[in-house]
């Protein structure tokens, strides 16, 4: 469990730092993109952990609805000017959203890859213990 938390945290940190470093010349864009990546990867990590425990995707509708609501609130903070000013966020261009998408995709692949390796190693360990 501790290793899983460390892996998830490391992937989230690397994706966030990656976006920030790409746009370090423009602090507002770097801050906004990093904020979005952190939030979206935290939601993705919920589903990764649920998959790790082999819990079905829609088995808890409250979690799913909560995450959708939180994403909508996040976009509200991003695109309602008064709220964006409080958090010092700025609207992102399509190019910036593409980079966020790439970083999220790579992060998801890394996290699911870790999950598959973990399952494989656990299965092999169980098989060795039975023989």
C-alpha positions in Angstrom: 0.0 0.0 0.0 2.8 2.4 0.9 4.5 1.7 -2.4 1.3 2.3 -4.3 0.9 5.7 -2.6 4.5 6.6 -3.4 4.1 5.6 -7.1 0.9 7.6 -7.5 2.4 10.6 -5.7 5.5 10.5 -7.8 3.6 10.3 -11.1 1.4 13.2 -10.0 4.4 15.3 -8.9 6.4 14.6 -12.1 3.4 15.5 -14.4 2.9 18.7 -12.4 6.5 19.7 -12.4 6.7 18.8 -16.1 4.0 21.2 -17.1 5.3 23.9 -14.8 8.8 23.6 -16.4 7.4 23.7 -19.9 5.6 27.1 -19.2 8.0 28.5 -16.6 8.3 31.8 -18.6 4.6 32.5 -18.1 3.8 32.0 -14.4 0.0 32.4 -14.8 -0.2 29.6 -17.4 2.3 27.4 -15.5 0.2 27.9 -12.3 -3.1 27.2 -14.0 -1.9 24.1 -15.9 -0.3 22.7 -12.8 -3.5 23.3 -10.8 -5.6 21.5 -13.4 -3.1 18.6 -13.6 -3.0 18.2 -9.9 -6.8 18.1 -9.6 -7.4 15.8 -12.5 -4.7 13.3 -11.5 -6.1 13.2 -8.0 -9.4 12.2 -9.5 -7.7 9.7 -11.7 -5.9 8.2 -8.8 -9.2 7.5 -7.1 -10.1 5.2 -10.0 -6.6 3.7 -10.0 -6.9 2.7 -6.4 -10.4 1.4 -6.9 -9.1 -0.7 -9.8 -6.3 -1.9 -7.6 -8.9 -3.3 -5.2 -10.9 -4.6 -8.2 -13.9 -2.3 -7.5 -16.1 -1.8 -10.5 -16.0 1.7 -12.1 -19.6 2.7 -11.4 -20.2 0.7 -8.3 -20.2 3.8 -6.1 -22.3 6.4 -8.0 -21.7 9.0 -5.2 -18.0 9.0 -5.9 -18.5 9.4 -9.6 -21.1 12.2 -9.1 -18.8 13.9 -6.6 -15.8 13.8 -9.0 -18.0 15.2 -11.9 -19.2 18.0 -9.6 -15.7 18.8 -8.5 -14.5 18.9 -12.1 -17.3 21.3 -12.9 -16.4 23.5 -9.9 -12.8 23.4 -11.0 -13.7 24.7 -14.5 -15.9 27.3 -12.8 -12.9 28.5 -10.9 -10.9 28.6 -14.1 -13.4 30.3 -16.4 -15.4 32.6 -14.0 -13.2 35.8 -14.0 -13.8 36.8 -10.4 -12.9 33.3 -9.1 -9.9 33.0 -11.5 -8.6 36.3 -10.2 -8.8 35.1 -6.6 -6.8 32.0 -7.5 -4.6 33.9 -10.0 -5.5 31.5 -12.8 -5.9 32.2 -16.5 -7.7 30.7 -19.4 -5.7 28.1 -21.3 -5.3 27.8 -25.1 -5.9 24.6 -27.0 -2.2 24.0 -27.2 -1.9 24.1 -23.5 -4.9 21.8 -23.0 -3.2 19.4 -25.5 -0.1 19.3 -23.3 -2.2 18.7 -20.2 -3.9 15.9 -22.1 -0.6 14.3 -23.1 0.7 14.5 -19.5 -2.5 13.0 -18.2 -2.4 10.3 -20.8 1.2 9.4 -20.0 0.5 9.5 -16.3 -2.5 7.2 -16.7 -0.4 4.8 -18.7 2.3 4.8 -16.0 -0.2 4.2 -13.2 -2.1 1.5 -15.0 1.2 -0.1 -16.0 2.3 -0.1 -12.4 -1.1 -1.6 -11.5 -0.6 -4.4 -14.0 3.0 -5.1 -12.9 1.8 -5.2 -9.3 -1.0 -7.6 -10.1 1.4 -9.8 -12.1 3.9 -9.9 -9.3 1.2 -10.6 -6.7 -0.2 -13.4 -8.8 3.3 -15.0 -9.3 4.0 -14.7 -5.5 0.7 -16.4 -4.7 1.5 -19.2 -7.3 4.9 -19.7 -5.7 3.4 -19.9 -2.2 0.9 -22.5 -3.3 3.6 -24.8 -4.8 
